[in-house]
Amino acid sequence: MPTTMNGAISPELKAYVDRQVAEGSYASSSEYVRDLIRQDQRRKAEQRLAELVREGLESPEEPPDPEFWRKRRQALRRSITGKR
């Protein structure tokens, strides 16, 4: 169920949001704020993914041991399902 948030912004920021809505980019100021939040979530997820890739590339190579990969897959599945 949606909930309501209120926040104070400067007149300049309100005018900017109002222009975005008036130009037809968004149906309402609420839609604009929701889109900004979603963009921020995506940006942070992409940053985290880049960090993980960088860590992987910088980590020492593991031998191609089937048991190692089995454990990695199990850990990944647990992290995806939220079971730690």
N, C-alpha and C positions, 0 to 999 in steps of 0.2 A: 504494500500500500504506500503510495507517495506521501511524503512528508514535506513540510514547508520550512524554508530557511529564510532569514532576513539578514541583510547586511547593509552597511553604510558605504556609499561610494561618493566620490567627488562629483560635482555638477558636470565637469568635463567628461568623466568616464560615463556618466549616465547619458550624456548627449551622444557619445560615440556608440553606445549600445543601441540607443533609440534610432540612430542612423542605420545601423546594421539591420534592424527590424524593418525600418521604412524602405530600405532598398530591396526588401524581399528575400534577403539571405536567410532570415529566421522568421518564424511566425510570432514569436514573443521574446521578451527579454529572458524569460525562464528557459526557453529552448536554447538561446545563445549561451547562457551560463552552463547548462547541461553539456552542450557541445564542447565548451572550453574544458570542463572537467574530464570528459571522455578523451579529449586530445592529450591532456596532461597524463592521464592514466596510460595511454598508449605510448607516449614519449618515455615515461619512466620504465615501462615494461621493455621497450626497445633498448634503453640504456642498460638495464639489468641483463638482458640477453647478450649484449655486446660485452659486458663485464665477464659473463660466464664463458663466452667464446674466447676472450683474451686469456682468462685463467687457464682454459683448456689448452690453448696454443702454447702457453708459457710453462705448463706443467711437464715434468719429465715423462718420457714415453713409457708406457706400461707394456710388459711383454704380452704377446697375444695368448694369454692364459684364459681358457674357457671359464674357469671358476671366477676369475676376476670380473669378466663381463656378465656372468650370471648374477653376481652380487650387485653390480652397477645397475642392471636392469631392474632388480628387485627394489633397490633404493629409489630409483626413478619412479617406479610404479607407486611406491608408498608416498613419495612427495606429491605426485599428481593427485592421488586420491585423498591426501590430507592425513593419512595414517602414518604417524612417525614412530 
